[in-house]
Each structure stands twice: as structure tokens, then as C-alpha cells.
Amino acid sequence: MAIQKILIVDDSPTERYFLTDILVKKGFSVSTAENGEEALLKIKADKPQLILMDIVMPGQNGFQITRAITRDPETQDVPIIICTSKGQETDRIWGLRQGARDYIVKPVDPAELLSKIAALG
């Protein structure tokens, strides 16, 4: 099944706008959340087909939210791509251990993002 509905979770309005712009131009339906708690509510209300997750956010961080999503039987089938400025290999490994399917370091390259989404679809 091709991915259509994507949830962007990032506390930066600039980053949310940038990612939304890339995805909407490619025909995706996009919703956004400013933090992990809001993301969990949105996922329960309208389950996305993919989540783009920032790590550094107020409240619970992206690693914690990713773990919560992938351990919940209702949401564990939703793939998560972590999009973060944390470029250390240890961060990437930890993110994948929490259940993320992929990991992109900011600034996000639109072509890289779209190819990673296509690989999941």
C-alpha cells in the first residue's frame, strides 16, 4: 500500500513548514504535531501511514515517543523515520533500536527523504 498520510512531529515551526512543503508538493496528505504528547493524540484520532519524528522536543523526546508508538499494538505497524539534527552514529543506532525504520540527519535533503518514503511504500 502506497503511503499517503504522513504525520510530522517537530517542535520547530520552520522545520514543520519545510517538510510539509516538500511532501504536499508530491501529493502527500500531511498533518503536524508540535510535541510527542500531541503526536500520540493525533495518531489515536487519525492514524497516519508514516511518521517523521524529531528527537529534541519539550516533554518526551522523539526516542521516547517512537518507543511508545512501536510498543503499542494499535500503532506498531506505522513506520517512523527519525528526522533530527543529532548526527552521531550512536543516536542513529539508538533511534533504530527504539523501533524507527530509518534515520535522516537535518538539514533534510528532499530527494533523500522522498526516496526513503518510497522505500517504505
Rosetta blueprint (number, residue, H / E / L):
1 M L
2 A L
3 I L
4 Q L
5 K E
6 I E
7 L E
8 I E
9 V E
10 D L
11 D L
12 S L
13 P H
14 T H
15 E H
16 R H
17 Y H
18 F H
19 L H
20 T H
21 D H
22 I H
23 L H
24 V H
25 K H
26 K L
27 G L
28 F L
29 S E
30 V E
31 S E
32 T E
33 A E
34 E L
35 N L
36 G H
37 E H
38 E H
39 A H
40 L H
41 L H
42 K H
43 I H
44 K H
45 A H
46 D L
47 K L
48 P L
49 Q L
50 L E
51 I E
52 L E
53 M E
54 D L
55 I L
56 V L
57 M L
58 P L
59 G L
60 Q L
61 N L
62 G H
63 F H
64 Q H
65 I H
66 T H
67 R H
68 A H
69 I H
70 T H
71 R H
72 D L
73 P L
74 E L
75 T L
76 Q L
77 D L
78 V L
79 P L
80 I E
81 I E
82 I E
83 C E
84 T E
85 S L
86 K L
87 G L
88 Q L
89 E H
90 T H
91 D H
92 R H
93 I H
94 W H
95 G H
96 L H
97 R H
98 Q L
99 G L
100 A L
101 R L
102 D E
103 Y E
104 I E
105 V E
106 K L
107 P L
108 V L
109 D L
110 P H
111 A H
112 E H
113 L H
114 L H
115 S H
116 K H
117 I H
118 A H
119 A H
120 L H
121 G L
